[in-house]
């Protein structure tokens, strides 16, 4: 079942994803009747996902890594308690992310995704 779900979110565009969803529903609709309708109800929120390059999409749907990074950031900021300025907090978070990248726990595709983010959002994401 997971392999068929992957075909939906790994599709190259929303048209291919919709075909994959129809295939999923034909294959698994009887056994899991709530999954496909759930995707269809949220389809307008899913479509923008396909506007991103493949590297960015992989980072988006690889939630374990995102959750791990969030844990590192929470742990880093929690042990500090308070910060004298917003810049101090930003610098500490930046250092935590850099450390996370260097430890090897990050997703291999993060560098490619980071470069795509820099292209898509140059005003928000500086390398």
C-alpha positions in Angstrom: 0.0 0.0 0.0 2.8 2.5 0.9 4.4 1.9 -2.5 1.2 2.9 -4.2 0.8 6.0 -2.0 4.4 7.0 -2.9 3.3 7.0 -6.6 1.0 9.8 -5.7 3.4 12.2 -4.0 6.4 11.3 -6.1 4.5 12.0 -9.3 6.1 14.6 -11.6 2.9 16.8 -11.7 -0.6 17.0 -10.4 -2.1 15.2 -13.5 0.2 12.2 -13.0 -0.6 12.3 -9.3 -4.3 12.3 -9.9 -3.9 9.2 -12.2 -1.8 7.5 -9.4 -4.6 8.4 -6.9 -7.2 6.8 -9.2 -4.9 3.7 -9.4 -4.5 3.6 -5.7 -8.3 3.9 -5.2 -8.9 1.0 -7.7 -6.3 -1.2 -5.9 -6.9 -0.3 -2.3 -10.3 1.4 -2.1 -12.2 -1.6 -0.8 -9.7 -2.4 1.9 -9.0 1.2 3.0 -12.1 3.2 2.0 -11.1 6.5 3.8 -7.7 7.1 2.3 -8.5 8.2 -1.3 -11.5 10.4 -0.3 -9.2 12.1 2.2 -6.7 12.9 -0.5 -9.5 14.1 -2.8 -10.9 16.5 -0.1 -7.4 18.0 0.4 -6.5 18.0 -3.3 -6.4 21.8 -3.6 -3.8 21.8 -0.8 -1.8 19.0 -2.4 -1.5 20.6 -5.9 0.9 23.4 -4.9 3.3 20.7 -3.7 4.0 19.7 -7.3 5.2 23.2 -8.2 8.4 22.6 -6.2 11.4 20.8 -7.7 11.9 17.2 -6.9 14.7 17.8 -4.3 12.5 20.2 -2.3 9.5 17.8 -2.5 11.6 15.0 -1.1 12.6 17.2 1.9 8.9 18.1 2.4 7.6 14.6 2.5 10.6 13.2 4.5 9.1 14.2 7.8 11.3 12.1 10.0 14.3 14.4 9.2 12.2 17.5 9.6 11.0 16.2 13.0 14.6 15.4 14.0 15.8 18.9 13.0 12.9 20.4 15.0 13.9 18.4 18.0 17.5 19.7 17.7 16.2 23.3 17.5 13.8 22.8 20.4 16.5 21.3 22.5 19.0 24.1 21.7 16.6 26.9 22.5 15.1 25.2 25.5 18.4 24.8 27.3 19.1 28.6 26.8 15.9 29.7 28.4 15.9 33.3 27.1 17.8 35.4 24.6 19.0 39.0 24.9 18.0 39.8 21.3 16.3 38.2 18.4 19.7 38.1 16.6 21.1 35.9 19.4 18.3 33.4 19.0 18.7 33.4 15.2 22.4 32.8 15.5 21.9 29.9 17.9 19.3 28.3 15.6 21.6 28.8 12.7 24.5 27.1 14.5 22.2 24.2 15.6 21.2 23.7 11.9 24.8 23.8 10.7 25.8 21.3 13.4 22.8 19.0 12.4 24.0 19.1 8.8 27.6 18.1 9.7 26.7 15.2 12.0 25.4 13.2 9.0 21.9 12.9 10.4 20.6 15.1 7.7 19.0 13.8 4.5 21.4 13.3 1.7 19.3 15.4 -0.6 19.3 18.4 1.8 22.1 20.2 0.0 20.2 20.0 -3.3 17.0 21.1 -1.6 18.8 24.0 0.1 20.1 25.2 -3.2 16.6 25.0 -4.7 15.2 27.0 -1.8 17.9 29.6 -2.4 16.8 29.9 -6.0 13.1 30.0 -5.2 13.3 32.3 -2.2 16.5 34.4 -2.5 15.2 37.1 -0.1 14.4 34.5 2.6 17.1 31.9 2.2 20.7 32.9 2.0 23.4 30.3 1.7 
